[in-house]
Amino acid sequence: QVQLQESGPGLVNVSQTLSLTCTVSGASITTDLHYWNWIRQPPGKGLEWMGVINYDGDTYYSPSLKSRTSISRDTSKNQFTLHLSSVTPEDTAVYYCQQRTGAIWGSWGQGTLVTVSS
């Protein structure tokens, strides 16, 4: 069973870069047809897909966040990392990492709350 765990600061100041790492166990992030997503949920709002890195290291981002978002990976540690720059209080949310195999949505991390402080 694939397990994911988010880690990173719970508080970020306005205009700084938010960085969160997802550590994966139970599968390699380079396994064919595995896709590794970042998704967030602001307080009182729905889920928002932010971007994905696939088994080949290719990345795709939400158009609304593309200018501020990047996703990288460390295959030696089986981790992938989200970077969101120039944060504002509107970026306050619970951030989740999530795994997909082909079209099948799989495991989620427990989520981590990040608050952007002004």
C-alpha positions as CSV (number, residue, x, y, z in Angstrom):
1,Q,0.0,0.0,0.0
2,V,1.3,3.4,-1.0
3,Q,1.7,5.9,1.9
4,L,2.4,9.6,1.6
5,Q,3.5,12.0,4.3
6,E,3.7,15.8,3.9
7,S,6.3,17.8,5.8
8,G,7.2,21.5,6.0
9,P,6.6,24.7,7.9
10,G,3.1,25.4,9.2
11,L,3.6,29.2,9.0
12,V,5.0,31.2,6.1
13,N,5.2,35.0,5.8
14,V,3.7,36.9,3.0
15,S,5.8,37.1,-0.1
16,Q,7.9,34.2,0.9
17,T,8.2,30.8,-0.8
18,L,6.2,27.9,0.6
19,S,8.0,24.6,0.3
20,L,6.4,21.2,1.2
21,T,7.9,17.8,0.8
22,C,6.0,14.5,0.3
23,T,7.8,11.4,1.4
24,V,6.5,8.2,-0.3
25,S,6.7,4.7,0.9
26,G,5.3,1.5,-0.6
27,A,6.1,2.5,-4.2
28,S,8.8,4.2,-6.1
29,I,8.1,7.6,-7.5
30,T,9.7,6.5,-10.7
31,T,7.3,3.5,-11.2
32,D,5.7,3.6,-14.6
33,L,2.3,5.3,-14.9
34,H,2.6,6.8,-11.4
35,Y,1.6,10.4,-11.0
36,W,2.3,12.5,-7.9
37,N,-0.1,15.4,-7.2
38,W,-0.2,18.4,-5.0
39,I,-3.8,19.5,-4.0
40,R,-4.9,22.1,-1.5
41,Q,-8.1,23.1,0.3
42,P,-8.5,26.6,1.6
43,P,-10.6,27.0,4.7
44,G,-14.3,26.7,3.8
45,K,-13.6,26.0,0.1
46,G,-13.2,23.0,-2.1
47,L,-10.2,21.1,-3.3
48,E,-7.9,22.7,-5.8
49,W,-5.4,20.7,-7.9
50,M,-2.1,22.5,-8.1
51,G,0.2,20.4,-10.1
52,V,1.7,17.0,-10.8
53,I,5.1,15.3,-11.4
54,N,5.1,12.0,-13.2
55,Y,7.2,8.9,-13.1
56,D,9.5,10.5,-15.8
57,G,9.9,13.7,-13.9
58,D,7.7,15.7,-16.2
59,T,5.6,18.4,-14.5
60,Y,2.2,20.0,-15.2
61,Y,0.7,22.9,-13.3
62,S,-2.7,24.5,-12.8
63,P,-2.9,27.5,-15.2
64,S,-4.0,29.7,-12.4
65,L,-0.9,28.8,-10.3
66,K,1.7,28.1,-13.0
67,S,3.6,31.3,-12.7
68,R,4.2,30.7,-8.9
69,T,4.5,26.9,-8.7
70,S,7.2,24.3,-9.3
71,I,7.4,20.7,-8.3
72,S,10.7,18.8,-8.0
73,R,11.8,15.4,-6.9
74,D,14.6,13.5,-5.2
75,T,14.5,10.0,-6.4
76,S,17.2,8.9,-3.9
77,K,14.9,9.8,-1.1
78,N,11.7,8.9,-2.9
79,Q,10.3,12.4,-2.2
80,F,8.7,15.2,-4.3
81,T,8.5,18.8,-3.3
82,L,6.2,21.7,-3.9
83,H,7.4,25.2,-4.1
84,L,4.9,28.1,-4.2
85,S,6.4,31.5,-4.4
86,S,5.1,35.0,-3.5
87,V,2.5,33.6,-1.1
88,T,-0.4,35.7,0.1
89,P,-3.0,35.0,2.9
90,E,-5.2,33.5,0.1
91,D,-2.6,30.6,-0.1
92,T,-3.6,29.6,3.5
93,A,-4.9,26.0,3.1
94,V,-4.5,22.4,4.0
95,Y,-2.0,21.0,1.4
96,Y,-2.2,17.3,0.4
97,C,0.1,15.1,-1.7
98,Q,-1.6,12.4,-3.6
99,Q,-0.8,9.4,-5.8
100,R,-2.5,8.4,-9.0
101,T,-1.8,5.3,-11.1
102,G,-3.0,5.9,-14.7
103,A,-6.5,7.1,-14.3
104,I,-7.0,5.6,-10.9
105,W,-6.8,7.9,-7.9
106,G,-5.0,6.3,-5.1
107,S,-3.6,7.2,-1.7
108,W,-3.6,10.7,0.0
109,G,-1.3,12.1,2.6
110,Q,-3.0,13.2,5.8
111,G,-2.6,16.9,4.8
112,T,-0.7,19.7,6.4
113,L,-2.1,23.1,7.3
114,V,0.0,26.0,6.1
115,T,-0.9,29.5,7.3
116,V,0.4,32.6,5.5
117,S,0.9,35.4,7.9
118,S,0.8,39.0,7.1
